[in-house]
Amino acid sequence: MKSLLSLTLIFLLAAYINAQDKNSFVGVSVCSPCHKTEKQGKQLEIWQNSKHATAFKTLQTEKADSIAKALGHSTPAAETIACLKCHASGYETEKTFIGEKFDVKDGIQCETCHGPGSNYKSQKVMKDKELAVKNGLILHENPETFCTGCHNSESPTFAGFEFNPMWDKIKHPVPSGK
């Protein structure tokens, strides 16, 4: 019995240590204070005025539920993995990797594209692009490939996707020196 307890404690400790290396989702409210200024290119405002900010809300409609049902899903759209994968962040993440301020209802938010931010969120880390990337910040070399992961004919409401005009609506300026 004692060896079983010891083994269990070793596994729990190993899981805890491993969890420390994995980034957690912190939520748009953690990112927003530094990314709303003119100096930062009003990145928050660009997101707030985009359909990405309301992506989860579209799943909470009767229309979305009827689409999910027509596709053979037995759960409401806002609870259907096939829908959530393109309308929300963190929906399948272990609770230990979800920060207090993170809300899946914020839809397609900062961390959807840039990765969970717990290890790069600090201003000290973010001021050093290389350090931020080392700590989990994702910067897409080819955003079109990333975007078309959701904006494609797999979506039941897909009506075509022209990357350049859509990118012009969502891209956010990166301050010089970053």
C-alpha positions as protocol buffer text, in pm:
chain_id: "A"
residue {
  index: 1
  type: MET
  ca { x: 0 y: 0 z: 0 }
}
residue {
  index: 2
  type: LYS
  ca { x: 284 y: 235 z: 92 }
}
residue {
  index: 3
  type: SER
  ca { x: 456 y: 177 z: -244 }
}
residue {
  index: 4
  type: LEU
  ca { x: 129 y: 246 z: -428 }
}
residue {
  index: 5
  type: LEU
  ca { x: 93 y: 575 z: -242 }
}
residue {
  index: 6
  type: SER
  ca { x: 455 y: 665 z: -321 }
}
residue {
  index: 7
  type: LEU
  ca { x: 404 y: 581 z: -687 }
}
residue {
  index: 8
  type: THR
  ca { x: 86 y: 790 z: -697 }
}
residue {
  index: 9
  type: LEU
  ca { x: 267 y: 1085 z: -541 }
}
residue {
  index: 10
  type: ILE
  ca { x: 550 y: 1053 z: -796 }
}
residue {
  index: 11
  type: PHE
  ca { x: 299 y: 1057 z: -1083 }
}
residue {
  index: 12
  type: LEU
  ca { x: 119 y: 1358 z: -936 }
}
residue {
  index: 13
  type: LEU
  ca { x: 447 y: 1544 z: -890 }
}
residue {
  index: 14
  type: ALA
  ca { x: 553 y: 1461 z: -1247 }
}
residue {
  index: 15
  type: ALA
  ca { x: 218 y: 1586 z: -1377 }
}
residue {
  index: 16
  type: TYR
  ca { x: 254 y: 1906 z: -1174 }
}
residue {
  index: 17
  type: ILE
  ca { x: 606 y: 1969 z: -1305 }
}
residue {
  index: 18
  type: ASN
  ca { x: 491 y: 1899 z: -1660 }
}
residue {
  index: 19
  type: ALA
  ca { x: 197 y: 2139 z: -1612 }
}
residue {
  index: 20
  type: GLN
  ca { x: 441 y: 2415 z: -1517 }
}
residue {
  index: 21
  type: ASP
  ca { x: 600 y: 2385 z: -1863 }
}
residue {
  index: 22
  type: LYS
  ca { x: 271 y: 2408 z: -2050 }
}
residue {
  index: 23
  type: ASN
  ca { x: 118 y: 2746 z: -2123 }
}
residue {
  index: 24
  type: SER
  ca { x: -228 y: 2827 z: -1996 }
}
residue {
  index: 25
  type: PHE
  ca { x: -496 y: 3037 z: -2159 }
}
residue {
  index: 26
  type: VAL
  ca { x: -520 y: 3373 z: -1982 }
}
residue {
  index: 27
  type: GLY
  ca { x: -795 y: 3544 z: -2184 }
}
residue {
  index: 28
  type: VAL
  ca { x: -841 y: 3857 z: -2386 }
}
residue {
  index: 29
  type: SER
  ca { x: -894 y: 4066 z: -2074 }
}
residue {
  index: 30
  type: VAL
  ca { x: -533 y: 3993 z: -1973 }
}
residue {
  index: 31
  type: CYS
  ca { x: -399 y: 4088 z: -2317 }
}
residue {
  index: 32
  type: SER
  ca { x: -615 y: 4396 z: -2369 }
}
residue {
  index: 33
  type: PRO
  ca { x: -456 y: 4650 z: -2131 }
}
residue {
  index: 34
  type: CYS
  ca { x: -134 y: 4652 z: -2335 }
}
residue {
  index: 35
  type: HIS
  ca { x: -287 y: 4604 z: -2678 }
}
residue {
  index: 36
  type: LYS
  ca { x: -549 y: 4878 z: -2686 }
}
residue {
  index: 37
  type: THR
  ca { x: -334 y: 5187 z: -2725 }
}
residue {
  index: 38
  type: GLU
  ca { x: -255 y: 5384 z: -3037 }
}
residue {
  index: 39
  type: LYS
  ca { x: 112 y: 5296 z: -2982 }
}
residue {
  index: 40
  type: GLN
  ca { x: 21 y: 4927 z: -3001 }
}
residue {
  index: 41
  type: GLY
  ca { x: -185 y: 4978 z: -3315 }
}
residue {
  index: 42
  type: LYS
  ca { x: -523 y: 4955 z: -3137 }
}
residue {
  index: 43
  type: GLN
  ca { x: -506 y: 4578 z: -3171 }
}
residue {
  index: 44
  type: LEU
  ca { x: -787 y: 4525 z: -2920 }
}
residue {
  index: 45
  type: GLU
  ca { x: -1023 y: 4757 z: -3108 }
}
residue {
  index: 46
  type: ILE
  ca { x: -954 y: 4579 z: -3436 }
}
residue {
  index: 47
  type: TRP
  ca { x: -1046 y: 4246 z: -3273 }
}
residue {
  index: 48
  type: GLN
  ca { x: -1353 y: 4390 z: -3095 }
}
residue {
  index: 49
  type: ASN
  ca { x: -1486 y: 4519 z: -3427 }
}
residue {
  index: 50
  type: SER
  ca { x: -1433 y: 4186 z: -3600 }
}
residue {
  index: 51
  type: LYS
  ca { x: -1657 y: 3885 z: -3636 }
}
residue {
  index: 52
  type: HIS
  ca { x: -1395 y: 3689 z: -3445 }
}
residue {
  index: 53
  type: ALA
  ca { x: -1503 y: 3866 z: -3126 }
}
residue {
  index: 54
  type: THR
  ca { x: -1859 y: 3738 z: -3168 }
}
residue {
  index: 55
  type: ALA
  ca { x: -1778 y: 3395 z: -3313 }
}
residue {
  index: 56
  type: PHE
  ca { x: -1899 y: 3207 z: -3005 }
}
residue {
  index: 57
  type: LYS
  ca { x: -2219 y: 3413 z: -2987 }
}
residue {
  index: 58
  type: THR
  ca { x: -2315 y: 3296 z: -3336 }
}
residue {
  index: 59
  type: LEU
  ca { x: -2326 y: 2944 z: -3195 }
}
residue {
  index: 60
  type: GLN
  ca { x: -2586 y: 3048 z: -2939 }
}
residue {
  index: 61
  type: THR
  ca { x: -2856 y: 3106 z: -3200 }
}
residue {
  index: 62
  type: GLU
  ca { x: -3145 y: 2892 z: -3318 }
}
residue {
  index: 63
  type: LYS
  ca { x: -2996 y: 2901 z: -3668 }
}
residue {
  index: 64
  type: ALA
  ca { x: -2667 y: 2755 z: -3542 }
}
residue {
  index: 65
  type: ASP
  ca { x: -2851 y: 2486 z: -3347 }
}
residue {
  index: 66
  type: SER
  ca { x: -3054 y: 2390 z: -3652 }
}
residue {
  index: 67
  type: ILE
  ca { x: -2736 y: 2366 z: -3863 }
}
residue {
  index: 68
  type: ALA
  ca { x: -2573 y: 2145 z: -3598 }
}
residue {
  index: 69
  type: LYS
  ca { x: -2881 y: 1925 z: -3585 }
}
residue {
  index: 70
  type: ALA
  ca { x: -2898 y: 1899 z: -3965 }
}
residue {
  index: 71
  type: LEU
  ca { x: -2535 y: 1781 z: -3960 }
}
residue {
  index: 72
  type: GLY
  ca { x: -2632 y: 1502 z: -3720 }
}
residue {
  index: 73
  type: HIS
  ca { x: -2511 y: 1652 z: -3393 }
}
residue {
  index: 74
  type: SER
  ca { x: -2724 y: 1591 z: -3085 }
}
residue {
  index: 75
  type: THR
  ca { x: -2585 y: 1883 z: -2883 }
}
residue {
  index: 76
  type: PRO
  ca { x: -2652 y: 2255 z: -2925 }
}
residue {
  index: 77
  type: ALA
  ca { x: -2400 y: 2427 z: -3154 }
}
residue {
  index: 78
  type: ALA
  ca { x: -2235 y: 2602 z: -2858 }
}
residue {
  index: 79
  type: GLU
  ca { x: -2154 y: 2258 z: -2713 }
}
residue {
  index: 80
  type: THR
  ca { x: -2060 y: 2081 z: -3038 }
}
residue {
  index: 81
  type: ILE
  ca { x: -1688 y: 2024 z: -3090 }
}
residue {
  index: 82
  type: ALA
  ca { x: -1723 y: 2042 z: -3470 }
}
residue {
  index: 83
  type: CYS
  ca { x: -1858 y: 2397 z: -3428 }
}
residue {
  index: 84
  type: LEU
  ca { x: -1640 y: 2508 z: -3137 }
}
residue {
  index: 85
  type: LYS
  ca { x: -1317 y: 2425 z: -3317 }
}
residue {
  index: 86
  type: CYS
  ca { x: -1362 y: 2735 z: -3533 }
}
residue {
  index: 87
  type: HIS
  ca { x: -1575 y: 2953 z: -3304 }
}
residue {
  index: 88
  type: ALA
  ca { x: -1390 y: 2942 z: -2971 }
}
residue {
  index: 89
  type: SER
  ca { x: -1055 y: 2902 z: -2796 }
}
residue {
  index: 90
  type: GLY
  ca { x: -974 y: 2667 z: -2514 }
}
residue {
  index: 91
  type: TYR
  ca { x: -1294 y: 2463 z: -2535 }
}
residue {
  index: 92
  type: GLU
  ca { x: -1113 y: 2128 z: -2501 }
}
residue {
  index: 93
  type: THR
  ca { x: -835 y: 2245 z: -2272 }
}
residue {
  index: 94
  type: GLU
  ca { x: -788 y: 2087 z: -1930 }
}
residue {
  index: 95
  type: LYS
  ca { x: -917 y: 2317 z: -1659 }
}
residue {
  index: 96
  type: THR
  ca { x: -569 y: 2334 z: -1507 }
}
residue {
  index: 97
  type: PHE
  ca { x: -461 y: 2523 z: -1820 }
}
residue {
  index: 98
  type: ILE
  ca { x: -744 y: 2776 z: -1812 }
}
residue {
  index: 99
  type: GLY
  ca { x: -676 y: 3099 z: -1626 }
}
residue {
  index: 100
  type: GLU
  ca { x: -928 y: 3275 z: -1401 }
}
residue {
  index: 101
  type: LYS
  ca { x: -996 y: 3551 z: -1653 }
}
residue {
  index: 102
  type: PHE
  ca { x: -1027 y: 3328 z: -1958 }
}
residue {
  index: 103
  type: ASP
  ca { x: -1375 y: 3295 z: -2106 }
}
residue {
  index: 104
  type: VAL
  ca { x: -1450 y: 3062 z: -2395 }
}
residue {
  index: 105
  type: LYS
  ca { x: -1741 y: 3293 z: -2481 }
}
residue {
  index: 106
  type: ASP
  ca { x: -1488 y: 3551 z: -2603 }
}
residue {
  index: 107
  type: GLY
  ca { x: -1476 y: 3349 z: -2925 }
}
residue {
  index: 108
  type: ILE
  ca { x: -1176 y: 3371 z: -3152 }
}
residue {
  index: 109
  type: GLN
  ca { x: -949 y: 3578 z: -2937 }
}
residue {
  index: 110
  type: CYS
  ca { x: -581 y: 3667 z: -2908 }
}
residue {
  index: 111
  type: GLU
  ca { x: -472 y: 3322 z: -2794 }
}
residue {
  index: 112
  type: THR
  ca { x: -653 y: 3142 z: -3075 }
}
residue {
  index: 113
  type: CYS
  ca { x: -391 y: 3274 z: -3314 }
}
residue {
  index: 114
  type: HIS
  ca { x: -101 y: 3355 z: -3082 }
}
residue {
  index: 115
  type: GLY
  ca { x: -113 y: 3057 z: -2845 }
}
residue {
  index: 116
  type: PRO
  ca { x: -191 y: 3034 z: -2473 }
}
residue {
  index: 117
  type: GLY
  ca { x: -27 y: 3333 z: -2310 }
}
residue {
  index: 118
  type: SER
  ca { x: 56 y: 3252 z: -1950 }
}
residue {
  index: 119
  type: ASN
  ca { x: 429 y: 3236 z: -2012 }
}
residue {
  index: 120
  type: TYR
  ca { x: 461 y: 3533 z: -2249 }
}
residue {
  index: 121
  type: LYS
  ca { x: 196 y: 3773 z: -2116 }
}
residue {
  index: 122
  type: SER
  ca { x: 425 y: 3987 z: -1904 }
}
residue {
  index: 123
  type: GLN
  ca { x: 537 y: 4318 z: -2045 }
}
residue {
  index: 124
  type: LYS
  ca { x: 901 y: 4227 z: -1977 }
}
residue {
  index: 125
  type: VAL
  ca { x: 872 y: 3916 z: -2197 }
}
residue {
  index: 126
  type: MET
  ca { x: 658 y: 4083 z: -2465 }
}
residue {
  index: 127
  type: LYS
  ca { x: 915 y: 4362 z: -2511 }
}
residue {
  index: 128
  type: ASP
  ca { x: 1159 y: 4099 z: -2640 }
}
residue {
  index: 129
  type: LYS
  ca { x: 1012 y: 3926 z: -2947 }
}
residue {
  index: 130
  type: GLU
  ca { x: 1258 y: 3638 z: -2933 }
}
residue {
  index: 131
  type: LEU
  ca { x: 1189 y: 3581 z: -2564 }
}
residue {
  index: 132
  type: ALA
  ca { x: 813 y: 3602 z: -2620 }
}
residue {
  index: 133
  type: VAL
  ca { x: 832 y: 3339 z: -2895 }
}
residue {
  index: 134
  type: LYS
  ca { x: 1054 y: 3122 z: -2674 }
}
residue {
  index: 135
  type: ASN
  ca { x: 780 y: 3146 z: -2408 }
}
residue {
  index: 136
  type: GLY
  ca { x: 499 y: 3039 z: -2638 }
}
residue {
  index: 137
  type: LEU
  ca { x: 397 y: 3339 z: -2851 }
}
residue {
  index: 138
  type: ILE
  ca { x: 301 y: 3219 z: -3197 }
}
residue {
  index: 139
  type: LEU
  ca { x: 367 y: 3450 z: -3491 }
}
residue {
  index: 140
  type: HIS
  ca { x: 242 y: 3300 z: -3816 }
}
residue {
  index: 141
  type: GLU
  ca { x: 481 y: 3325 z: -4108 }
}
residue {
  index: 142
  type: ASN
  ca { x: 196 y: 3238 z: -4340 }
}
residue {
  index: 143
  type: PRO
  ca { x: -129 y: 3360 z: -4183 }
}
residue {
  index: 144
  type: GLU
  ca { x: -331 y: 3253 z: -4488 }
}
residue {
  index: 145
  type: THR
  ca { x: -257 y: 2887 z: -4417 }
}
residue {
  index: 146
  type: PHE
  ca { x: -359 y: 2932 z: -4054 }
}
residue {
  index: 147
  type: CYS
  ca { x: -679 y: 3124 z: -4137 }
}
residue {
  index: 148
  type: THR
  ca { x: -795 y: 2875 z: -4397 }
}
residue {
  index: 149
  type: GLY
  ca { x: -786 y: 2608 z: -4126 }
}
residue {
  index: 150
  type: CYS
  ca { x: -1134 y: 2739 z: -4038 }
}
residue {
  index: 151
  type: HIS
  ca { x: -1230 y: 2953 z: -4334 }
}
residue {
  index: 152
  type: ASN
  ca { x: -1284 y: 2664 z: -4574 }
}
residue {
  index: 153
  type: SER
  ca { x: -1551 y: 2450 z: -4736 }
}
residue {
  index: 154
  type: GLU
  ca { x: -1571 y: 2223 z: -4430 }
}
residue {
  index: 155
  type: SER
  ca { x: -1786 y: 2492 z: -4269 }
}
residue {
  index: 156
  type: PRO
  ca { x: -2157 y: 2444 z: -4339 }
}
residue {
  index: 157
  type: THR
  ca { x: -2197 y: 2820 z: -4392 }
}
residue {
  index: 158
  type: PHE
  ca { x: -1887 y: 2867 z: -4611 }
}
residue {
  index: 159
  type: ALA
  ca { x: -1949 y: 3117 z: -4888 }
}
residue {
  index: 160
  type: GLY
  ca { x: -1594 y: 3153 z: -5016 }
}
residue {
  index: 161
  type: PHE
  ca { x: -1292 y: 3317 z: -4863 }
}
residue {
  index: 162
  type: GLU
  ca { x: -1069 y: 3575 z: -5024 }
}
residue {
  index: 163
  type: PHE
  ca { x: -773 y: 3601 z: -4791 }
}
residue {
  index: 164
  type: ASN
  ca { x: -633 y: 3945 z: -4880 }
}
residue {
  index: 165
  type: PRO
  ca { x: -948 y: 4155 z: -4826 }
}
residue {
  index: 166
  type: MET
  ca { x: -1034 y: 3957 z: -4512 }
}
residue {
  index: 167
  type: TRP
  ca { x: -678 y: 3988 z: -4379 }
}
residue {
  index: 168
  type: ASP
  ca { x: -697 y: 4364 z: -4430 }
}
residue {
  index: 169
  type: LYS
  ca { x: -994 y: 4367 z: -4189 }
}
residue {
  index: 170
  type: ILE
  ca { x: -829 y: 4168 z: -3908 }
}
residue {
  index: 171
  type: LYS
  ca { x: -456 y: 4219 z: -3934 }
}
residue {
  index: 172
  type: HIS
  ca { x: -319 y: 4435 z: -3661 }
}
residue {
  index: 173
  type: PRO
  ca { x: -12 y: 4647 z: -3679 }
}
residue {
  index: 174
  type: VAL
  ca { x: 294 y: 4538 z: -3490 }
}
residue {
  index: 175
  type: PRO
  ca { x: 469 y: 4834 z: -3334 }
}
residue {
  index: 176
  type: SER
  ca { x: 808 y: 4912 z: -3484 }
}
residue {
  index: 177
  type: GLY
  ca { x: 1100 y: 4754 z: -3306 }
}
residue {
  index: 178
  type: LYS
  ca { x: 909 y: 4432 z: -3231 }
}
